[in-house]
Amino acid sequence: MTYVVTENCIRCKYTDCVEVCPADCFHEGPNFLVINPETCIDCSLCAPECPADAIFADNALPAGQAHFLQLNVELAEVWPVIAASKSPLGEAEDWVDRGDKLQYLER
């Protein structure tokens, strides 16, 4: 099992989850974070820390979010590791609960 960052993180990029991760498995893109399933130790510490409620166990992904598992795998291979918390994007509060955000993902 691994944890997966899903759509609600797009255009928010809160990093509270990064601060508690003992495995440094988060990778940072321009407006989204992903979890590398190869380094995730399934500790579950990150999910409750996410203000956007965007992190789920791979076996408990919400309906319509299963494709984010493969997206996390793909982007973790090219994005750098992030190991320290940063400020969220300036627009985070405006975007946190909007749906249909995949179209806004910047690679």
N, C-alpha and C positions, 0 to 999 in steps of 0.2 A: 504494500500500500504506500501511497504518497499523497501529499497534499497538493492542491491545484489552485492557482489564482484564476478567478473567473472574471467575467465581463464587468462587474461593478467596479473593478479597480481602474478601468480605462478612464483617463482624463482626471483621475483623482490622485493616484499614486501615494497614498498614505504609507509611511514606512515604519509604523509602530511594530509591525510583524518582524521586520528585519532585526530590530534591537533584541528580541527574545530568542532568535534562532541560534541554537548552539552548533549548527552544522554549516553555517554560511551558505545556504542553498538558494538564496534569493539572487536574482539577476535583474538588472535595471535597464529599461528601455526609456525612450523619450517621455512616454506618458502611461506606462504600465510596468508592473513587476511580474516576474514569473518565478516558479520554483523548479529547480532542477531535480527531477525524480531520481537521478543517480546518486545525489548527495543527501536528499531528504531522509531523515532517520525516523519519520513518522511519530515525532514526539508530541504533536498536536498543540504546541505552545503558541504557534502563530495565529491560528484561526480565531481564538477569542480576543486577540489584540487588534484585529482589523476593524477600524471604525466603519468601513464600507461593507462589512460582512461579505467579503469577496473570496474567502479562502475556505475550501471544503476538502474533505477526504475524497480520494478518487472514487470510492465506492458509495459516496453519498452526494454526488454532484446534483444540483437542481436540474429540473427538466430543461432541455435546450442548451445545457452548458457542457455536455460531454466532449465536444470538440476542443474545449480549452485544455484538456489533458495533452493532446498532441501539440497544440500551440505552445504550451509551457515547455515541452520537450524541444521543439524546434528553436524557440527563441533563447532558451538557456544555453544553447550551443554557440550563439553568436553575441549575446549581450554580456557585459562584464558583471562580476559578482558585486553585490552591494552588501556591506557588513555593518554599516552604521546608519542610524536613523537620520533623515533629512526632513525639511519642511515639505508638506504636500504641495501639489500644484496649486497655483493661485485660484484656479477655477474649481477646485475640489468640491466645495460645499454646493456649488451650483449643479454639479454633475453626479454626485454620489448615488442618488437613487433613480437616475434616468435609465431607461432600458434601451435596447437596440444600439449599443455603443461600439460594437465591433468595427463598424465602418470608420470610426475615428482612431483606431489603433495605429500609432506611428511605429514603423519598424526602423 
